[in-house]
Amino acid sequence: MNRIAILSTAILLTIAGQVSAADKGASVTRGRTLFMTSGCYHCHGTQGQGSGSATRLTPKPMPAEGIAQFIRSSGTRMPAYSADVLNDRDVADIAAYLASVLAAKSPDAIPALKDLKPTL
């Protein structure tokens, strides 16, 4: 019985750590909407997975404060987003969305891919 309680607690703490921004009142749902409507997905992909033109944001994104600092003066090809465009709450919500995205499974963890053997 104690093992179940310990395992349950460990799982809950892991989940809580992944969405710590949500604990501060940030909204994952609103963050996803902002990520899409602000155009972030055009370069970073719909789940922050990155693309040829932009870096990967997930899993383990930087904290909201770091995101805000970067997007307000990126110094890269990415356009800057002032606090008038994306305020601190907006950035916190986007960070909560990014923190909610789980890492992709390894190909070996996917049965259909694990069984594929390259042919030469």
N, C-alpha and C positions, 0 to 999 in steps of 0.2 A: 504494500500500500504506500509506503514511504517513497519507493522508487517512482511510482506514478506521480505523486505530488511533486517530487523534485524535477522529474522530466517535464511536467506541465509548467512549472515555474520557469524552467530554463527556456522553454519554447516561448512563453509569454514575454520574457525579458528580451529574447532575440527579436521578436516582432516589434516590441516597443522601441528597441534601439534603431530599427530600420526606419521607423516613421516618427522619430523624435520631434521633428518639426511639427507634426500634427498634434503632438501633445501640447504645444504652445498655442493652440487655437488655429493653426493653419488648416486650410481645407484642401485635401487631395483632389477632390472633384473640381473645385474652382481652379486649382493649379493646373489640372490637365486642360481645362477649357482655355485658360490664359496661354498655356504653352502652344495650343493649336491656333488660337485667334491672333496671337502676337507674332506668329510666323516662325517661332523657334523650330517647329518640326520640319520646315522646309530644308534646313541644313543639318539639324541634329537628329532627324528621324522622329517618328511618332512616340517612341519610348526612350528618347535620348541616347539611342544606340550609336549615334555618329554616322558619318557618311564620308564620301571622298572630299567634301568641301568643309566639313566641320568635325570637331572633336567629339568623342564619346563623353556623355554626361552621366551615364548610369552604368553599372550599379555604383553605389557609394559616391554620390555627388558631393561637391563641396557644400559647406553650410550656407544658409541664406545670406549671411553677411558677406561672404566671399563672392557669391553670385552677384549680389547687388553692386559690390565694388567693381567687379569685372565688367558687367554689362553697362555700367555708367561711364566707363572710360577704358574700353577694351584695348585700344591701341592695335587692333587687328583689322582684318577685312570685315569683321562683324560690325554692324551699325551699333552705335551707342544708344541705350535706352535710358533717358533721364527719369528722375523720380516723378516727373509730371506724366510720363508715359506708363511706367510700371513703378508704382509706389512700393514702400517696404512691405506692406501686407501682400501685394501682388507677388513680389519676389518670394516671400515666405511660403505662399501657397504653391508657387511653381517648385520651390525646393521640396515641399512636402510631397508633391506629385512625383518628382524625380526620385526621392527617397523611397517611395512606395513601389517602384519598379524593381522586380527581383532579377537577379542575374540569370542569364540564359543557361540552360542545361548543357553539359558537355555532350558532344556527339555520342560518347560511350554510354551515356545515361538514357539515350533514346533507342529503344529496341530496334526499330526499323533501320536506324543508321548504324548501330553497333554491328549488326549482322551483314552489312554491306562489305564486300571485299573488292578492292580495286582490281580491275582487269588490265593486264598489260599486253 
